[in-house]
């Protein structure tokens, strides 16, 4: 039987994983206890994670934001819904490097920072809860 973990613990682990490039940081959740383990090259060697975290029968590997499609597509969806006049401009951003910084500058210019944060938070929670359900991870 799997342990249930608080949503905030999953969200915190997700933020840890997503703070770096994909595969740069990892977080694992023990299926039997719900304990969360963080692993990254930047951590000190004394931090211990179980040697068998790659065992899918015993641990869930917390996804990166890109795994849940919470990057550029979400930003473009936000523009389409809340700044449709800027959609062509935003689509241009995502043809080149630096798209996310340009997106955030556009959101700021349009005065939609609070709306974007709320939109992103809602989409993230929905995606994480869906992932947890699909994985069989109970959230307390």
N, C-alpha and C positions, 0 to 999 in steps of 0.2 A: 504494500500500500504506500502511496506517495504522500509526503508531507505537504501541507498547505503553507504558503508563504504570504506575507503581506504584499499588496500591490506595490507599496513604496519600496520594498526591498528589490523587487524585480525592476522597477523603474530606475532605481539607483544603479543597479548592475548594468542595465541597458545604457545609461548615461556614461558609465565608466568605459564600456566597450566602444561606444560611439564617439568618445572624445578623441580617439585616434583614427588613423587610417584602418581599413578592414584588415584583420589579422594582427594588428599591432598590439592590441589589448584583448584579453579574453576574460569572460566570467562564466563560472559554472555553478549550477545549483544541484546539490545532492538530492536525489529523488527520495531517499529514505528519511532524511533529517530536515531538508529545506535549507541547509547551511549554504551560504554563498561564498565562493572562492574567486578571488581576483588574481589575474596573472598578466604581467606586462614586463617588457624588458627594462622599464625604468624603475621597477621595484627592486628593493634590496634582496640579496640572495637568501637572507634569513626568512623571508616570507615563504610559508609552505603551502603548497597545494597538493592534493592527493596525486600520487603517481599514475593513477588510472582514470584521470578526468576525461580521457578520450573514450571511455566505455559508455556508450549510449544507453546501456541498460541501467547504469547507476547515476548518470549525470545528464542534466540538460545543459547545452551550450547556449548561452544568452546571445541572441542575434544582434548584429550591428544594424544601425539605422538603414543602411543601404539594403540589407537583407529584407527589410520590411517596406521597401519602396518609400522611404520618408525623406528623400533628397530632392533632386531637381524636379521630378514630376509633381511632388506635392507643392513645391513653390510655384510652378506654372499653373497648377490647378487653383491655387490661391489667387494668383493674378487674374486668371480667367473669371473667377467668381466675384472678386472684390475690386479689381482695377482693369476691367476688360479693355479700356482704351489703351492700356499699356502692354497688352499681350504680345503684340508683334515685337516691341522693344525687348521684352523679357525673353521671348524665344530666341532673339539674337544673342542675348547673354549666354545662353546655354550651348551656343555653337563654338564658344571659345573658353579659354582658361579664365579663372576669376569670376565665374558666373555667380557664385553664392554671395560674394562681397558686393557685386553690382546689384544683385537682387535686394540685398538688405539696404543698400543705399537708396534704391528706388522705393522700397517700403517706407523708409524714413522720410524721403522727399514727399511722399503722398500722405504722410501722417497716419500710417496704418500699422505702426509697430505693435501696439497693444492688441489689435485685432489679429495680427499675424501670430503673436505669441499664443493667444487663445486658440487659434485655428490649429497651430502646430501641436500644442499640448493635447487638444482633443483627438487629433489624428493619431498621435503617438499612443495615447491611452487605448484607443480602439484597436490599433494594430497589435499592441502588446497583449491585450486581453484575448484577442483572436488567436495569436500565436500560442499563448498559454493554454487555451482551450484545445487547440489542435494537438498540442504536445501532451495533454493530460496533466498539466501543472495546475493544481488548485490554488486559487488566490484567496487569501483570508480577507 
